[in-house]
Amino acid sequence: MPHFLYIYRGDTSQIPTTPEEQQAAMAAWGVWMAGLGAALIDPGNPVGKSSFVSETGVSPEVPNPSFGYSIVEAPDLATACEMATGNPMVTGSGGVEVAQIIPM
C-alpha cells in the first residue's frame, strides 16, 4: 500500500506558550495519532530552523513554514488527505501538505 508524507505547516502563532497549552496540544496530537492506528508508519518529529543549499551556496536560516512531518499508509491520495483532516495543525492558520512517497 502507498505511503504518504505529511508535512505540517503553520506559523509561530500556533506554538503553545504556556504549560497548559503545551499539554493540551500534546494530548490532541496523541488522540489524532492513536486514531490513525496501524496506518501511522512513522510518527515523525518536529523540525527546526532551516538553511537552503543551492548551486550558489548556502542561505542560512531561510523562512521555514514546516513544523514537522509524519509518514502514513493509505490506499490513495484522497484517503491520505481525509486522514489528515483531524490533525491538530488543521485548526487555526495551519495545515498539512500531503504527498505520496514514490518508491525507487
Rosetta blueprint (number, residue, H / E / L):
1 M L
2 P L
3 H E
4 F E
5 L E
6 Y E
7 I E
8 Y E
9 R E
10 G L
11 D L
12 T H
13 S H
14 Q H
15 I L
16 P L
17 T L
18 T L
19 P H
20 E H
21 E H
22 Q H
23 Q H
24 A H
25 A H
26 M H
27 A H
28 A H
29 W H
30 G H
31 V H
32 W H
33 M H
34 A H
35 G H
36 L H
37 G H
38 A H
39 A H
40 L E
41 I E
42 D E
43 P L
44 G L
45 N L
46 P E
47 V L
48 G L
49 K L
50 S E
51 S E
52 F E
53 V E
54 S E
55 E L
56 T L
57 G E
58 V E
59 S E
60 P E
61 E E
62 V E
63 P L
64 N L
65 P L
66 S E
67 F E
68 G E
69 Y E
70 S E
71 I E
72 V E
73 E E
74 A L
75 P L
76 D L
77 L H
78 A H
79 T H
80 A H
81 C H
82 E H
83 M H
84 A H
85 T L
86 G L
87 N L
88 P H
89 M H
90 V H
91 T L
92 G L
93 S L
94 G L
95 G E
96 V E
97 E E
98 V E
99 A E
100 Q E
101 I E
102 I L
103 P L
104 M L
